[in-house]
Amino acid sequence: MKDINRKMIRGILLLSYIIVTGFVMYGLSSLFAYLNTGADRSTMLHTEIKKVEQFLPKIIWDAYKNIGRPMDKQTLGSIENDYLDAWYVKHCAYQTNTRTGIKDYYTKSARKNLFGIINENIESGTNIISTTLEHNPRLEFFSEDGHVIVITDEDVVEYKRVYKDKTMLLETKDKSTYKVVMLLEDGFWRIRHMVKKSHKDFKPDYNIISNKDIEIKGINYYPKASPWEVFGDKFDIDTIAKDFKLIKDIGLNSIRIFVPYESFGKANVDQKKLSKLVQVMDTAEAEGLKVVLTLFDFYGNYTVLNWTLDHRHAETIVTKLKDHKALLAWDIKNEPNLDFESRGKDLVIAWLNNMVDLVKSIDPNHPVTVGWSNIESATILKDKLDLITFHYYEDLNNLEPAYLDLKKEIPDKPIAITEFGTSSYKGLWNPFGRNEEDQAAYHKQAQDILTKNNMNWMSWTLYDFTEIPNDVTGFLPWRKKPQKYYGFINEQGEKKPSFEYIYTKE
């Protein structure tokens, strides 16, 4: 028995020795392999730029006839990626006053200047929040050995906000021209030299569309079965077509619909959902309805470094639909003033300002507006917008004087109320609310005011809904429950008393 125990112990010790030896040999071989291979750049970059699309400015290469070695598309693609990434890490460095990523995209001599600026900013308590929105590079020279390039980047659209001790001192947007020298090191292109040759103030190249004769008598639209998810799995163009026919038969001439930012793919727009949006526009055209198309629904970031991603989202949609016959106007964002407190009023307005520039640069022929949540905000960007729109859920007795005051302040542009209405829910979570008869009285009074003042309007909304996403109202039942009952048609498809006043013809 003792011999058996001894043999077992010896076997265990021998097996343990073999296992330990194996781990040691594996570790040594892994270390040897690492020391004898080049480092993987994706593991070197703290910013992990190569893994996630974080910076997508518009870039247009000029036709080039460079002196030196011919340029192939693959090499040009590598140059473009590393060049834009270099701009991105510089923006990040100036915003945070850190050196993260700079060594990967700038040579030693170029880093010296960047580090000097960062050190000065740290000492003075300064931060620079910036981005570039457009680049127009031209390849001037490509060396015979393929290791040196010279680029002239013209009309680089730059946006910058300068802060000192968290107080904004300066906000600028301009166009600059840069001369850039890049070197190929370790298989990657790094900026060796960058000089700003000239700059000028950015001046948008478009005109204000002032159509005072515009006539809007419409409604905000979601299908009954898929509110806030129009373009998802429940998409049914036949149902939408029936609803549009009903809207037209009532006598209305327009609808307002929404493009959800995230579910639509953000910077990389989902082409299937874009195709569904085109179908909706085609169906509206078939019924003779005009469409106010609201971009950036369920959006709330506004961060300057994300602007290029937002621009690619808008660019894709606007380019696709700018010539559609059903299009009436672009609504940049639904109720952005509700984000003033959480995101900062100045930042939200700056984002809107730049988005208006982008949309107008793509489509100069259709009005651009912003759907403010109240009439008090309607004067913001009044000189830049073509159509002034606001929402009104306050006391109707105050609507007429407030509207007339707004017309005095903005006499030369069309104005429209693009949301108004009231819930017919009166119950446990809203015991002092309106019932269906009260809702009908509200809309009768609203139509009297609208008709008297010849106002443009879009009511909220065609249907009552069975489900309201938490993203819309939150989860609190006293907020969520009333939101389900703003419609003129109930959940069973029956017309409510308010339907009689969905539109009162003169």
NORGI-V341527 format. One record per backbone hydrogen bond with DSSP energy under -1.0 kcal/mol. CO is the residue of the C=O (numbers start at 1). NH is the residue of the N-H. E is the energy in kcal/mol with one decimal. If there is no record, write none. Layout:
co=CO nh=NH e=E
co=CO nh=NH e=E
This chain:
co=1 nh=5 e=-2.0
co=2 nh=6 e=-2.5
co=3 nh=7 e=-2.4
co=4 nh=8 e=-2.1
co=5 nh=9 e=-2.4
co=6 nh=10 e=-2.7
co=7 nh=11 e=-2.3
co=8 nh=12 e=-2.4
co=9 nh=13 e=-2.6
co=10 nh=14 e=-2.5
co=11 nh=15 e=-2.6
co=12 nh=16 e=-2.5
co=13 nh=17 e=-2.3
co=14 nh=18 e=-2.1
co=15 nh=19 e=-2.3
co=16 nh=20 e=-2.6
co=17 nh=21 e=-2.5
co=18 nh=22 e=-2.1
co=19 nh=23 e=-2.2
co=20 nh=24 e=-2.3
co=21 nh=25 e=-2.5
co=22 nh=26 e=-2.4
co=23 nh=27 e=-2.3
co=24 nh=28 e=-2.3
co=25 nh=29 e=-2.4
co=26 nh=30 e=-2.2
co=27 nh=31 e=-2.1
co=28 nh=32 e=-2.4
co=29 nh=33 e=-2.3
co=30 nh=34 e=-2.2
co=31 nh=35 e=-2.3
co=34 nh=37 e=-1.3
co=40 nh=43 e=-1.3
co=41 nh=45 e=-1.7
co=48 nh=51 e=-1.1
co=48 nh=52 e=-1.0
co=58 nh=135 e=-2.9
co=67 nh=142 e=-1.7
co=72 nh=76 e=-2.3
co=73 nh=77 e=-2.5
co=74 nh=78 e=-1.9
co=75 nh=79 e=-2.5
co=76 nh=80 e=-2.6
co=77 nh=81 e=-2.4
co=78 nh=82 e=-2.3
co=79 nh=83 e=-2.5
co=80 nh=84 e=-2.6
co=81 nh=85 e=-2.2
co=82 nh=86 e=-1.8
co=83 nh=87 e=-1.6
co=84 nh=88 e=-2.2
co=85 nh=89 e=-2.6
co=86 nh=90 e=-1.6
co=87 nh=91 e=-2.4
co=88 nh=92 e=-2.5
co=89 nh=93 e=-2.5
co=90 nh=94 e=-2.4
co=91 nh=95 e=-1.8
co=92 nh=96 e=-2.3
co=93 nh=97 e=-2.1
co=94 nh=128 e=-1.9
co=99 nh=102 e=-1.6
co=102 nh=105 e=-1.3
co=102 nh=106 e=-1.6
co=105 nh=191 e=-2.7
co=107 nh=111 e=-2.4
co=108 nh=112 e=-1.2
co=110 nh=114 e=-1.4
co=111 nh=115 e=-3.2
co=112 nh=116 e=-1.7
co=113 nh=117 e=-1.9
co=114 nh=118 e=-2.3
co=115 nh=119 e=-2.5
co=116 nh=120 e=-2.1
co=117 nh=121 e=-2.4
co=118 nh=122 e=-2.3
co=119 nh=123 e=-2.2
co=120 nh=124 e=-1.9
co=121 nh=126 e=-2.8
co=125 nh=165 e=-3.0
co=127 nh=163 e=-3.1
co=129 nh=161 e=-2.6
co=131 nh=159 e=-2.8
co=133 nh=58 e=-2.0
co=134 nh=157 e=-1.5
co=135 nh=60 e=-2.3
co=136 nh=154 e=-2.0
co=137 nh=62 e=-2.7
co=138 nh=152 e=-2.4
co=140 nh=67 e=-1.5
co=141 nh=150 e=-2.2
co=142 nh=69 e=-2.4
co=143 nh=146 e=-1.6
co=147 nh=184 e=-2.2
co=148 nh=143 e=-2.8
co=149 nh=182 e=-2.2
co=150 nh=140 e=-2.9
co=150 nh=141 e=-1.5
co=151 nh=180 e=-3.1
co=152 nh=138 e=-1.8
co=153 nh=178 e=-2.4
co=156 nh=176 e=-1.7
co=157 nh=133 e=-2.9
co=158 nh=174 e=-2.0
co=159 nh=131 e=-2.1
co=160 nh=172 e=-2.6
co=161 nh=129 e=-2.9
co=162 nh=169 e=-3.4
co=162 nh=170 e=-1.4
co=163 nh=127 e=-2.5
co=164 nh=167 e=-1.6
co=167 nh=164 e=-2.7
co=170 nh=162 e=-2.7
co=172 nh=160 e=-2.6
co=173 nh=202 e=-2.1
co=174 nh=158 e=-2.8
co=175 nh=200 e=-2.5
co=176 nh=156 e=-3.4
co=177 nh=197 e=-3.0
co=177 nh=198 e=-1.1
co=178 nh=153 e=-2.9
co=179 nh=195 e=-2.3
co=180 nh=151 e=-3.0
co=181 nh=192 e=-3.0
co=181 nh=193 e=-1.8
co=182 nh=149 e=-2.1
co=183 nh=190 e=-3.0
co=185 nh=188 e=-1.9
co=188 nh=185 e=-3.2
co=190 nh=183 e=-2.8
co=191 nh=107 e=-2.3
co=193 nh=181 e=-2.9
co=195 nh=179 e=-2.5
co=198 nh=177 e=-2.3
co=200 nh=175 e=-3.1
co=204 nh=206 e=-1.0
co=211 nh=214 e=-1.5
co=216 nh=457 e=-2.4
co=217 nh=253 e=-2.6
co=218 nh=459 e=-1.9
co=219 nh=256 e=-1.6
co=220 nh=462 e=-1.1
co=226 nh=229 e=-1.6
co=229 nh=232 e=-1.5
co=232 nh=235 e=-1.6
co=236 nh=240 e=-2.0
co=237 nh=241 e=-2.4
co=238 nh=242 e=-1.9
co=239 nh=243 e=-2.2
co=240 nh=244 e=-2.6
co=241 nh=245 e=-2.0
co=242 nh=246 e=-2.0
co=243 nh=247 e=-2.6
co=244 nh=248 e=-2.4
co=245 nh=249 e=-2.7
co=246 nh=250 e=-1.8
co=247 nh=252 e=-1.6
co=253 nh=290 e=-2.3
co=254 nh=219 e=-1.4
co=255 nh=292 e=-2.7
co=256 nh=221 e=-2.4
co=257 nh=294 e=-2.7
co=259 nh=297 e=-2.5
co=260 nh=264 e=-1.1
co=261 nh=266 e=-2.2
co=262 nh=265 e=-1.9
co=264 nh=270 e=-2.8
co=265 nh=268 e=-1.6
co=267 nh=269 e=-1.0
co=270 nh=274 e=-2.3
co=271 nh=275 e=-2.1
co=272 nh=276 e=-1.7
co=273 nh=277 e=-2.2
co=274 nh=278 e=-2.1
co=275 nh=279 e=-1.8
co=276 nh=280 e=-2.1
co=277 nh=281 e=-2.4
co=278 nh=282 e=-2.8
co=279 nh=283 e=-2.3
co=280 nh=284 e=-2.3
co=281 nh=285 e=-2.4
co=282 nh=286 e=-2.2
co=283 nh=287 e=-1.2
co=284 nh=289 e=-3.0
co=285 nh=288 e=-1.3
co=290 nh=255 e=-2.5
co=291 nh=328 e=-3.2
co=291 nh=329 e=-1.4
co=292 nh=257 e=-1.9
co=293 nh=331 e=-2.6
co=294 nh=259 e=-2.6
co=297 nh=261 e=-3.0
co=303 nh=306 e=-1.9
co=304 nh=307 e=-1.6
co=306 nh=310 e=-1.9
co=307 nh=311 e=-2.6
co=308 nh=312 e=-1.7
co=309 nh=313 e=-1.6
co=310 nh=314 e=-2.3
co=311 nh=315 e=-2.9
co=312 nh=316 e=-1.9
co=313 nh=317 e=-1.6
co=314 nh=318 e=-3.0
co=315 nh=319 e=-2.2
co=316 nh=320 e=-1.5
co=317 nh=321 e=-1.8
co=318 nh=322 e=-1.7
co=321 nh=324 e=-1.9
co=324 nh=327 e=-1.2
co=326 nh=291 e=-2.8
co=329 nh=293 e=-2.4
co=330 nh=369 e=-3.0
co=331 nh=295 e=-2.8
co=333 nh=371 e=-1.3
co=335 nh=338 e=-1.3
co=336 nh=339 e=-2.1
co=337 nh=340 e=-1.2
co=339 nh=343 e=-2.7
co=340 nh=344 e=-1.7
co=344 nh=348 e=-2.3
co=345 nh=349 e=-2.5
co=346 nh=350 e=-2.2
co=347 nh=351 e=-2.4
co=348 nh=352 e=-2.4
co=349 nh=353 e=-2.9
co=350 nh=354 e=-2.2
co=351 nh=355 e=-2.2
co=352 nh=356 e=-2.6
co=353 nh=357 e=-1.7
co=354 nh=358 e=-2.0
co=355 nh=359 e=-2.7
co=356 nh=360 e=-2.6
co=357 nh=361 e=-1.7
co=358 nh=362 e=-1.3
co=359 nh=363 e=-3.0
co=367 nh=330 e=-2.6
co=368 nh=386 e=-1.9
co=368 nh=387 e=-1.4
co=369 nh=332 e=-2.7
co=370 nh=372 e=-1.7
co=371 nh=335 e=-2.9
co=372 nh=391 e=-1.3
co=375 nh=378 e=-1.1
co=377 nh=380 e=-2.0
co=379 nh=382 e=-1.8
co=381 nh=384 e=-1.4
co=381 nh=385 e=-2.0
co=388 nh=416 e=-2.7
co=389 nh=372 e=-1.4
co=390 nh=418 e=-1.9
co=395 nh=398 e=-1.8
co=396 nh=399 e=-1.4
co=398 nh=402 e=-1.6
co=399 nh=403 e=-2.7
co=400 nh=404 e=-2.5
co=401 nh=405 e=-2.0
co=402 nh=406 e=-1.9
co=403 nh=407 e=-2.3
co=404 nh=408 e=-1.6
co=405 nh=409 e=-1.7
co=406 nh=410 e=-2.4
co=414 nh=388 e=-2.5
co=416 nh=390 e=-1.6
co=417 nh=458 e=-2.0
co=419 nh=392 e=-2.8
co=420 nh=460 e=-2.6
co=427 nh=430 e=-1.3
co=430 nh=433 e=-1.9
co=435 nh=439 e=-2.3
co=436 nh=440 e=-2.0
co=437 nh=441 e=-2.0
co=438 nh=442 e=-2.2
co=439 nh=443 e=-2.2
co=440 nh=444 e=-2.1
co=441 nh=445 e=-2.3
co=442 nh=446 e=-2.6
co=443 nh=447 e=-2.5
co=444 nh=448 e=-1.8
co=445 nh=449 e=-2.0
co=446 nh=450 e=-2.8
co=447 nh=451 e=-2.6
co=448 nh=452 e=-2.2
co=449 nh=453 e=-1.9
co=450 nh=455 e=-2.4
co=451 nh=454 e=-1.1
co=456 nh=417 e=-2.4
co=457 nh=218 e=-2.8
co=459 nh=220 e=-2.9
co=462 nh=488 e=-1.5
co=462 nh=489 e=-1.3
co=469 nh=472 e=-1.6
co=469 nh=473 e=-1.1
co=470 nh=474 e=-2.6
co=476 nh=479 e=-1.5
co=476 nh=480 e=-2.5
co=477 nh=481 e=-2.6
co=481 nh=484 e=-1.4
co=482 nh=485 e=-1.8
co=484 nh=465 e=-2.1
co=485 nh=424 e=-2.3
co=488 nh=496 e=-2.6
co=489 nh=464 e=-2.5
co=490 nh=493 e=-2.0
co=494 nh=490 e=-2.9
co=496 nh=499 e=-2.2
co=497 nh=500 e=-1.3
co=498 nh=501 e=-2.0
co=499 nh=502 e=-1.7
